[in-house]
Amino acid sequence: QAPEQPEREAAGDVAVRRIRRGRGESERSYMSRVEQEVQRVRLLTENQPQRRPEKQEAAPEKSRRRKEFQNKKLDKVRKKKEEKREALLEKSLFQDTVAFGEVVTQPPTLTSRPRRGGPAEQAGRKQLLLTSRLGHGTTSPVPPAAPASLARQRIVQEERARAVQAYRDLQRRKRQQREAARGSVRTGPGTFARG
């Protein structure tokens, strides 16, 4: 086996050995050795720092701007994390932890008013633009109903009872018709009795 000599072309280059096939060495083992050397040189050259003399080092102004930009990005990320943490904390404050088997006898009482505003206005009480233009004399409020006499109340009550009974009779007739229709479908034409 011949001695392997490293060759260097320039300072900083990776040393490449000159490989010769030894006496009695099979071609397979020789090629294996060559392949190993190629892999070693390739690995060293890939991990070697690039030498590019034509490329200028980054100007201090550019590096300063780059650092400022990175700091801004980091600040944004920190702010987002802080806001998220605050939101989670606020959400956890509004959540009740309920133990297993805990019983509640009444709904919670609301202590704060809704954000939308004051108390809900009654229907028909709004002051619309049209009503203000029409004038106050054209619209008259409906007077409250006068209390009815006992005879009138009894007549209304009987009429209500009669209407309820008529509705119940109508529903009963519909139900009977549906049941009769279902029965005729089951034993209708085309069905065979087994026996």
C-alpha positions in Angstrom: 0.0 0.0 0.0 1.4 3.4 -1.0 1.7 6.2 1.5 -1.2 8.7 1.2 -0.1 12.2 0.8 -2.3 15.2 1.5 -2.3 17.9 -1.2 -3.1 21.5 -0.5 -3.7 24.0 -3.2 -4.2 27.1 -1.0 -4.2 27.9 2.6 -7.6 27.0 4.2 -8.4 24.3 1.6 -9.4 20.9 2.8 -6.6 18.4 2.5 -7.3 15.8 -0.2 -5.3 12.6 0.0 -4.0 10.8 -3.0 -5.3 7.3 -2.9 -3.6 4.4 -4.7 -4.8 0.8 -4.9 -2.6 -1.5 -2.8 -1.2 -4.9 -3.8 -3.7 -7.6 -3.2 -6.5 -5.1 -2.5 -9.7 -6.0 -4.2 -11.4 -3.4 -6.4 -14.4 -3.4 -4.0 -12.4 -2.5 -0.9 -10.4 0.1 -2.9 -13.6 1.8 -4.1 -15.0 1.6 -0.6 -11.8 3.5 0.6 -12.2 6.1 -2.1 -15.8 6.6 -1.3 -15.0 7.1 2.4 -12.4 9.7 1.5 -14.8 11.5 -0.8 -17.4 11.6 2.0 -14.8 12.9 4.4 -13.7 15.7 2.1 -17.3 16.6 1.2 -18.2 16.8 4.9 -15.3 19.0 5.7 -15.9 21.4 2.7 -19.6 21.7 3.6 -18.8 22.6 7.2 -15.9 25.0 6.3 -16.8 28.7 6.4 -17.4 30.2 3.0 -14.6 32.4 1.7 -16.0 35.1 -0.4 -13.6 38.0 -0.6 -15.8 40.0 -2.9 -18.6 40.1 -0.4 -18.3 43.1 2.0 -19.1 42.8 5.6 -22.5 44.2 6.6 -22.2 47.9 7.3 -22.7 48.9 10.9 -25.8 50.9 9.9 -27.5 47.8 8.4 -26.7 45.7 11.4 -28.0 48.4 13.7 -31.3 48.6 11.7 -31.6 44.9 11.7 -31.2 44.8 15.5 -33.8 47.5 15.9 -36.2 45.5 13.7 -35.6 42.3 15.7 -36.1 44.2 18.9 -39.4 45.6 17.6 -40.5 42.1 16.7 -39.6 40.8 20.1 -41.5 43.6 21.8 -44.6 42.8 19.7 -44.3 39.1 20.7 -43.9 40.1 24.3 -47.0 42.4 24.2 -49.1 39.7 22.5 -48.1 37.2 25.2 -48.9 39.7 27.9 -52.3 40.5 26.4 -53.0 36.8 26.1 -52.0 36.2 29.7 -54.2 39.1 30.9 -57.2 37.8 28.8 -56.8 34.3 30.3 -56.6 35.8 33.8 -59.7 37.9 33.2 -61.6 35.0 31.8 -60.6 32.8 34.8 -61.9 35.5 37.2 -65.3 35.3 35.6 -65.5 31.5 35.8 -66.9 29.8 38.8 -65.4 26.5 39.8 -68.1 24.1 40.8 -67.2 21.1 42.9 -68.6 17.7 41.9 -72.1 17.1 43.5 -72.6 20.8 44.3 -76.3 21.8 44.3 -77.7 25.2 43.3 -81.0 26.2 44.6 -81.5 29.4 42.5 -80.0 31.1 39.5 -77.3 33.6 40.0 -78.2 37.2 40.7 -76.9 39.7 38.2 -75.0 42.6 39.9 -74.1 44.6 36.8 -76.3 46.2 34.2 -76.0 45.2 30.5 -73.7 47.3 28.3 -76.4 48.2 25.9 -77.9 50.9 28.0 -80.7 51.7 30.4 -84.0 50.0 31.1 -85.9 48.6 28.1 -88.6 51.0 26.9 -92.2 49.8 26.7 -93.6 49.1 23.2 -95.4 52.1 21.7 -93.8 54.6 24.1 -91.0 55.7 21.8 -91.2 59.2 20.5 -90.8 58.8 16.8 -90.1 61.7 14.4 -93.3 61.1 12.5 -95.5 61.4 15.6 -93.9 64.7 16.5 -94.6 66.0 13.0 -98.2 64.9 13.0 -99.0 66.7 16.2 -100.4 65.6 19.5 -104.1 65.9 18.6 -104.2 63.2 15.9 -103.2 60.3 18.1 -105.3 59.5 21.0 -104.2 57.0 23.7 -106.6 54.0 24.1 -108.5 54.3 27.4 -108.2 51.4 29.8 -111.1 48.9 29.6 -113.9 49.6 32.0 -114.6 46.8 34.5 -117.4 44.6 33.0 -120.6 43.7 34.9 -121.1 40.2 36.4 -123.6 39.2 33.8 -121.2 40.3 31.0 -118.3 38.3 32.7 -120.5 35.2 32.9 -121.5 35.4 29.2 -117.8 35.8 28.2 -116.9 32.9 30.4 -119.6 30.6 28.8 -118.5 31.6 25.3 -114.9 30.8 26.1 -115.8 27.4 27.5 -117.9 26.6 24.4 -115.0 27.6 22.1 -112.6 25.4 24.1 -114.9 22.4 23.9 -115.4 22.9 20.1 -111.6 22.9 19.6 -111.2 19.8 21.7 -114.0 18.0 19.7 -112.3 19.0 16.4 -108.9 17.7 17.6 -110.5 14.4 18.7 -112.2 13.9 15.3 -108.9 14.5 13.5 -107.1 12.0 15.7 -109.8 9.4 15.1 -109.5 10.0 11.3 -105.8 9.5 11.4 -106.1 6.3 13.4 -108.7 5.0 11.0 -106.5 5.8 8.1 -103.5 4.0 9.7 -105.7 1.0 10.3 -106.8 0.8 6.7 -103.3 1.1 5.4 -102.1 -1.8 7.6 -105.0 -4.1 6.5 -105.5 -2.6 3.1 -105.2 -4.2 -0.4 -101.9 -5.9 -1.2 -101.2 -7.2 2.3 -101.3 -10.9 2.9 -102.5 -12.5 6.0 -100.1 -15.1 7.4 -101.6 -18.1 9.1 
